[in-house]
């Protein structure tokens, strides 16, 4: 808030004070009036004065003494004094006046315009002085703030440098071309190069071309522009070995980028070994499944050829024996035994079909699904609805894999779901095939999906993976469970030699 400058006027004659007040109304000041030297000193105590107009001739304390006492305790802000006098005075008096702090003399009677003009000059000087003081204060405050900012910046730079030097990963600052401008010791340990060597190099000098950086120099600039960015690449170690490095960048300012690097060779090797192990595991699983299917074929053939033929022969012999016997009790026992043989033959046929349904080789997957679900629905007293795209055909291996997944799903439904309806769908979606089995039962819980003991689910996942597809099992929107596999249509077309006969 701006305050008006204070102007002290002192005269022992009231009419003169009134006259001065009337004249000085034209000046934008705060008038402090006093009719004696003592009153003037009392009213101006602790008050900042821009100017004082003092009458020289006053009883008790003349104007010279007032001027001296007014500035006794003012070391830096001396008050300029204009003396009012009725006569010109002698040289001694004039010297006394200037020596006591006078800056001017005005002889009574005086011109009001001249007085106002002189006062305005001193008020302007005071205002300029106050502006200078304020600006000086602001400058000092700005300087102190600048010193604090510089100190904080210096501390921040020291922390930044300490972080870079002690960071566990490689830290590098580059330009937009990937040239190294600053590096830490970890970056040297990762690459094998000394600080001086690295500062003369750039990322394109050590990175081997990969699918991201087809043109190392040009593409690395594009990579840096995609902030934040991260990628992994093989790089040339100083000892000529090929190692893996991860690079993550962020922009510092225009033309400068902060890059964090890490040697991930050990992780990549572990991933590669794990990948190889998984491939071997999948191959082993597929081999075991092929062996199981071949054994099922053999068992089914033996059940059909040996046990089935033997049971048929027993049934025929029982019929022959029955014709030669007249005892009704024996005939009843033979009939009962013949019925048991028929049921056993039917059981053998069912087991043979489940072990290796011949229909899948003769009529294909669609007919097999309809036959199996029909028997399943009758056996478990529930409804099964099949939605099968008719134009889809697969090779015997793929057909058998889909059938086994369906067989496992329906077995789980009969055991646990308490369902009354099952919907089976086999459709083509773009270049993929989607196969799903959904029921309206109580639904599967998450713990059963993730359990390591859910071998049926694990088996279905492995079968889906053998088709190059994905496997999902989840709860339905309302209730029940949905089993879904999705696999590419390629390499599943029908051909004759499946290897599983």
C-alpha positions in Angstrom: 0.0 0.0 0.0 1.4 3.5 -1.0 1.3 6.2 1.7 1.5 9.9 1.1 4.9 11.5 2.0 4.9 13.5 5.3 5.6 17.2 5.1 6.3 19.1 8.4 5.3 22.8 8.6 6.3 24.8 11.7 5.3 28.4 12.5 4.4 30.0 15.8 1.8 32.2 14.1 -1.4 30.4 13.4 -2.4 32.5 10.4 0.9 31.6 8.8 0.3 27.9 9.4 -3.2 28.2 7.9 -1.8 30.1 4.9 0.9 27.3 4.4 -1.8 24.6 4.7 -4.0 26.3 2.1 -1.1 26.7 -0.4 0.2 23.1 0.1 -3.2 21.5 -0.6 -2.1 21.5 -4.2 0.7 19.0 -3.3 -0.2 15.3 -2.7 1.3 15.1 0.8 0.3 14.4 4.4 0.7 17.7 6.3 2.1 17.5 9.9 1.5 20.9 11.5 3.3 22.3 14.6 3.1 25.8 16.2 6.4 25.5 18.1 9.7 23.7 17.9 8.9 21.5 20.8 5.5 20.4 19.2 7.3 19.8 15.9 9.9 17.5 17.5 7.2 15.6 19.4 4.9 15.1 16.3 7.8 14.0 14.1 9.2 11.5 16.6 9.6 8.1 14.6 8.0 9.6 11.6 9.6 9.6 8.1 9.6 13.1 6.7 10.0 14.1 3.1 10.5 17.8 3.9 10.2 20.3 6.7 9.3 24.0 6.2 10.3 25.8 9.4 10.0 29.5 10.4 13.3 30.8 11.6 12.1 33.3 14.2 10.2 31.4 16.9 10.2 31.9 20.7 11.6 29.2 22.9 13.3 27.2 20.1 14.2 28.9 16.9 14.2 27.3 13.5 17.9 26.5 13.4 17.7 24.6 16.6 14.6 22.7 15.4 16.4 21.7 12.2 19.5 20.4 14.2 17.4 18.5 16.7 15.2 17.1 13.9 18.1 15.4 12.3 20.1 14.5 15.4 19.0 10.9 15.4 18.4 10.5 11.7 21.6 9.0 10.4 20.6 7.8 6.9 17.3 9.7 6.2 18.2 13.3 6.9 15.2 15.7 6.5 15.7 18.5 4.1 14.6 21.8 5.6 13.3 25.0 3.9 13.6 28.0 6.2 11.0 30.8 6.2 12.4 34.2 7.2 11.0 37.8 7.1 14.4 39.3 6.2 17.5 38.4 4.2 19.7 38.1 7.3 23.4 38.3 7.4 26.0 35.8 6.1 26.5 34.3 9.6 22.9 33.5 10.0 22.7 32.0 6.5 25.7 29.9 7.2 24.1 28.8 10.5 21.0 27.8 8.6 22.7 25.7 6.0 24.9 24.2 8.6 21.8 23.1 10.6 20.3 21.3 7.5 18.8 24.0 5.4 18.4 23.3 1.7 16.7 26.6 0.8 15.5 29.9 2.1 12.2 31.5 1.3 11.8 35.2 2.1 8.5 36.4 3.4 6.3 37.5 1.8 6.7 34.7 -0.8 5.0 33.6 -4.0 2.6 30.6 -3.5 3.6 29.2 -6.9 7.3 29.3 -6.1 6.7 27.6 -2.8 4.6 24.9 -4.4 7.2 24.4 -7.2 10.0 24.0 -4.7 8.1 21.6 -2.5 7.1 19.5 -5.5 10.8 19.2 -6.4 11.7 17.9 -3.0 8.7 15.6 -2.9 9.7 14.2 -6.2 13.2 13.7 -4.9 11.8 11.9 -1.8 9.6 9.7 -4.0 12.5 8.8 -6.2 14.6 8.1 -3.1 11.8 5.8 -1.8 11.6 4.0 -5.2 15.4 3.5 -5.1 15.2 2.2 -1.6 12.3 -0.2 -2.5 14.2 -1.4 -5.6 17.3 -1.8 -3.6 15.5 -3.9 -1.1 13.9 -6.0 -3.8 17.3 -6.4 -5.5 18.8 -7.6 -2.2 15.9 -10.0 -1.7 16.3 -11.2 -5.3 20.0 -11.6 -4.8 19.4 -13.6 -1.6 16.8 -15.8 -3.3 19.1 -16.3 -6.2 21.8 -17.4 -3.8 19.4 -19.8 -2.1 18.4 -21.2 -5.6 22.0 -21.5 -6.6 22.8 -23.3 -3.4 19.8 -25.6 -3.8 20.8 -26.2 -7.5 24.3 -27.0 -6.5 23.0 -29.4 -3.8 20.7 -30.9 -6.4 23.5 -31.3 -8.9 25.7 -33.0 -6.3 22.8 -35.4 -5.5 22.3 -36.0 -9.2 26.0 -36.6 -9.7 26.1 -38.9 -6.6 23.0 -40.8 -7.9 24.6 -41.3 -11.3 27.9 -42.4 -9.9 26.3 -44.8 -7.4 23.4 -46.0 -9.5 23.3 -49.9 -9.7 22.5 -49.7 -13.5 24.3 -47.9 -16.3 23.3 -44.3 -16.7 24.2 -42.4 -19.8 23.3 -39.0 -21.2 23.2 -38.8 -25.0 22.3 -36.4 -27.7 19.6 -37.0 -30.3 22.0 -39.2 -32.3 22.8 -41.4 -29.4 26.3 -39.9 -28.8 27.4 -40.3 -25.2 27.8 -37.0 -23.4 28.1 -38.3 -19.8 28.3 -41.7 -18.3 28.7 -43.4 -14.9 31.0 -46.2 -13.8 28.3 -48.9 -14.1 27.9 -48.1 -17.8 31.6 -48.7 -18.2 31.4 -52.0 -16.3 28.5 -53.1 -18.5 30.2 -52.3 -21.8 33.8 -53.0 -20.8 34.9 -49.6 -22.2 36.7 -46.9 -20.2 35.0 -43.5 -19.6 37.2 -41.8 -22.2 36.5 -44.5 -24.7 32.7 -44.3 -24.2 32.6 -40.5 -24.4 34.0 -40.8 -27.9 31.3 -43.4 -28.9 27.5 -43.6 -29.4 24.8 -46.3 -28.9 24.9 -47.2 -32.6 28.6 -48.0 -32.2 27.9 -50.9 -29.8 24.4 -52.0 -30.6 24.0 -54.9 -33.1 21.2 -54.4 -35.6 17.9 -56.1 -34.6 14.3 -56.0 -35.6 13.8 -52.6 -33.9 17.0 -50.9 -35.2 17.2 -52.0 -38.9 19.3 -48.9 -39.6 21.1 -48.3 -36.4 22.0 -44.6 -36.9 18.7 -43.5 -38.3 16.4 -45.7 -36.3 18.1 -45.0 -33.0 17.2 -41.3 -33.4 13.6 -42.3 -34.1 13.8 -44.5 -31.0 14.9 -41.6 -28.8 12.1 -39.4 -30.1 9.5 -41.9 -28.8 9.8 -40.9 -25.1 9.5 -42.7 -22.9 10.9 -45.7 -24.8 12.4 -49.0 -23.9 13.9 -51.9 -25.9 16.3 -54.8 -25.6 19.2 -55.6 -28.0 22.4 -57.5 -28.3 25.5 -55.3 -28.0 29.2 -55.7 -28.6 31.2 -55.9 -25.4 34.8 -54.6 -25.5 36.0 -58.2 -25.2 34.2 -59.0 -28.5 31.5 -61.1 -26.7 27.9 -60.6 -27.6 25.7 -59.7 -24.7 22.2 -58.5 -24.1 21.4 -55.0 -22.9 18.1 -53.2 -22.0 17.8 -49.5 -22.7 15.2 -47.1 -21.3 15.2 -43.4 -22.1 13.6 -40.2 -21.0 14.1 -36.7 -22.3 16.1 -34.3 -20.2 15.8 -31.2 -22.3 16.0 -30.3 -26.0 18.6 -32.4 -27.6 19.6 -34.4 -24.4 18.3 -37.8 -23.3 18.8 -39.8 -20.1 19.3 -43.5 -20.7 19.2 -46.3 -18.1 20.9 -49.5 -19.2 21.2 -52.9 -17.7 23.1 -56.1 -18.7 20.3 -58.7 -19.0 22.5 -61.4 -20.5 21.9 -63.8 -17.6 18.2 -63.3 -17.7 18.1 -63.8 -21.5 20.0 -67.0 -21.2 17.7 -68.2 -18.4 14.7 -67.3 -20.6 16.2 -69.2 -23.5 16.9 -72.3 -21.4 13.4 -72.1 -20.0 12.0 -71.8 -23.5 14.0 -74.8 -24.6 12.8 -76.7 -21.6 9.2 -75.8 -22.3 9.6 -76.9 -25.9 11.0 -80.2 -24.8 8.2 -80.6 -22.2 5.6 -79.9 -24.9 7.3 -82.4 -27.2 7.4 -85.0 -24.5 3.8 -84.3 -23.7 2.8 -84.8 -27.3 4.9 -87.9 -27.5 3.2 -89.3 -24.4 -0.2 -88.5 -25.8 0.7 -90.2 -29.1 1.8 -93.2 -27.2 -1.4 -93.2 -25.1 -3.5 -93.0 -28.2 -1.6 -95.8 -29.9 -2.1 -97.9 -26.7 -5.8 -97.1 -26.7 -6.0 -98.2 -30.3 -4.3 -101.5 -29.4 -6.5 -102.0 -26.3 -9.6 -101.2 -28.3 -8.7 -103.6 -31.0 -8.0 -106.4 -28.5 -11.2 -105.7 -26.7 -13.1 -105.8 -29.9 -11.4 -108.7 -31.6 -10.6 -111.0 -28.7 -13.0 -110.2 -25.8 -15.8 -109.2 -28.1 -15.5 -112.4 -30.2 -15.2 -114.6 -27.1 -18.3 -113.1 -25.6 -20.2 -113.5 -28.9 -19.1 -117.2 -29.0 -20.3 -117.6 -25.4 -23.7 -116.1 -26.4 -24.0 -118.5 -29.3 -23.1 -121.5 -27.2 -25.6 -120.5 -24.6 -28.3 -120.4 -27.3 -27.3 -123.9 -28.5 -27.3 -125.3 -24.9 -30.7 -123.7 -24.3 -32.3 -125.6 -27.2 -31.3 -129.0 -25.8 -32.6 -128.4 -22.3 -36.2 -128.8 -21.1 -35.8 -127.9 -17.4 -37.4 -124.5 -17.0 -35.2 -123.5 -14.1 -32.1 -124.1 -16.1 -33.6 -122.3 -19.1 -34.3 -119.2 -16.9 -30.7 -119.3 -15.6 -29.4 -119.5 -19.2 -31.6 -116.6 -20.3 -30.3 -114.5 -17.3 -26.7 -115.4 -18.2 -27.4 -114.6 -21.9 -28.7 -111.2 -20.8 -25.5 -110.6 -18.8 -23.4 -111.5 -21.8 -25.3 -109.1 -24.0 -24.7 -106.2 -21.5 -21.1 -107.1 -21.3 -20.8 -107.1 -25.1 -22.5 -103.6 -25.1 -20.0 -102.4 -22.4 -17.1 -103.7 -24.4 -18.4 -101.8 -27.5 -18.8 -98.6 -25.4 -15.3 -98.9 -23.9 -13.9 -99.6 -27.4 -15.6 -96.5 -28.8 -14.4 -94.3 -25.9 -10.8 -95.6 -26.2 -10.7 -95.0 -30.0 -14.0 -94.1 -31.8 -13.7 -95.7 -35.2 -16.3 -93.2 -36.4 -13.8 -90.3 -36.2 -11.7 -91.9 -38.9 -14.7 -93.1 -41.0 -17.1 -90.1 -40.8 -15.1 -87.3 -39.3 -15.3 -85.0 -36.2 -18.9 -83.7 -36.7 -20.5 -87.1 -36.8 -18.3 -88.3 -33.9 -19.4 -85.3 -31.7 -23.1 -85.9 -32.5 -22.8 -89.6 -31.8 -20.9 -89.2 -28.5 -23.0 -86.3 -27.2 -26.2 -88.3 -28.0 -25.0 -91.2 -25.8 -23.7 -88.8 -23.2 -27.1 -87.0 -23.0 -29.0 -90.3 -22.7 -26.6 -91.7 -20.1 -26.6 -88.5 -17.9 -30.2 -87.4 -18.5 -29.5 -83.9 -19.7 -29.8 -82.0 -23.0 -26.9 -81.4 -25.3 -27.2 -78.9 -28.2 -24.5 -78.9 -30.9 -23.8 -75.9 -33.2 -21.2 -77.2 -35.6 -20.2 -75.4 -38.8 -20.7 -78.0 -41.5 -17.9 -77.0 -43.9 -15.1 -77.4 -41.3 -12.9 -80.4 -41.8 -9.7 -81.4 -40.0 -7.0 -84.0 -40.2 -7.4 -87.0 -37.9 -4.9 -85.8 -35.4 -6.6 -82.4 -35.0 -10.1 -84.1 -34.9 -8.9 -86.5 -32.2 -7.4 -83.7 -30.1 -10.7 -81.7 -30.3 -12.7 -84.8 -29.4 -10.5 -85.5 -26.4 -10.9 -82.0 -25.1 -14.7 -82.3 -25.5 -14.6 -85.8 -23.8 -12.7 -84.4 -20.8 -15.1 -81.4 -20.5 -18.2 -83.6 -20.6 -16.7 -86.0 -18.1 -16.1 -83.1 -15.7 -19.7 -81.9 -16.3 -21.1 -85.3 -15.5 -19.1 -85.5 -12.3 -19.3 -82.0 -10.8 -21.5 -79.5 -12.7 -25.0 -80.7 -11.8 -26.1 -79.2 -15.1 -29.2 -79.8 -17.1 -28.0 -78.3 -20.4 -24.8 -78.3 -22.4 -24.1 -76.2 -25.5 -21.2 -77.2 -27.9 -20.1 -74.8 -30.6 -17.5 -75.3 -33.3 -17.2 -72.4 -35.7 -14.6 -70.6 -37.9 -13.7 -67.0 -36.9 -11.4 -65.2 -39.5 -8.4 -67.5 -39.8 -9.0 -69.3 -36.5 -11.3 -72.0 -35.2 -13.2 -71.6 -32.0 -14.5 -74.6 -30.0 -16.5 -74.1 -26.8 -18.4 -76.3 -24.3 -20.8 -74.4 -22.0 -23.0 -75.8 -19.3 -25.6 -74.3 -16.9 -24.4 -76.0 -13.8 -23.0 -74.7 -10.5 -19.9 -73.3 -12.1 -16.2 -73.8 -11.5 -14.4 -71.9 -8.7 -11.1 -70.1 -9.3 -9.1 -72.3 -7.0 -10.0 -75.3 -9.1 -8.9 -73.5 -12.3 -5.5 -72.6 -10.9 -4.9 -75.8 -8.8 -1.9 -77.8 -9.8 -3.9 -81.0 -9.1 -6.5 -80.2 -11.8 -4.9 -82.7 -14.2 -7.9 -82.7 -16.5 -7.6 -78.9 -17.1 -3.9 -79.2 -17.4 -4.4 -82.0 -20.0 -6.8 -79.8 -22.0 -4.4 -76.9 -22.0 -1.6 -79.1 -23.3 -3.9 -80.5 -26.1 -4.9 -76.9 -27.1 -1.2 -75.9 -27.1 -0.4 -78.9 -29.4 -2.7 -77.2 -31.9 -0.9 -73.9 -31.5 -3.9 -72.5 -29.8 -5.1 -71.0 -26.5 -7.3 -72.5 -23.7 -9.7 -70.7 -21.4 -12.0 -71.9 -18.7 -14.2 -69.5 -16.8 -17.6 -69.1 -15.1 -20.6 -68.1 -17.3 -22.2 -64.7 -17.0 -25.2 -66.2 -15.2 -24.1 -69.6 -14.1 -22.2 -72.6 -15.3 -18.8 -73.1 -16.8 -17.4 -72.3 -20.3 -14.4 -74.1 -21.8 -13.1 -72.5 -24.9 -10.2 -73.2 -27.2 -9.0 -71.1 -30.2 -6.5 -72.3 -32.7 -5.3 -71.3 -36.2 -7.0 -73.0 -39.1 -3.7 -73.6 -40.9 -2.2 -77.1 -40.8 -5.5 -78.6 -39.7 -6.9 -79.5 -43.0 -7.9 -83.1 -43.7 -5.3 -85.6 -44.8 -5.2 -89.4 -44.6 -2.0 -90.3 -42.7 -2.5 -89.3 -39.0 0.0 -91.7 -37.5 -2.7 -92.7 -35.0 -4.3 -96.0 -36.1 
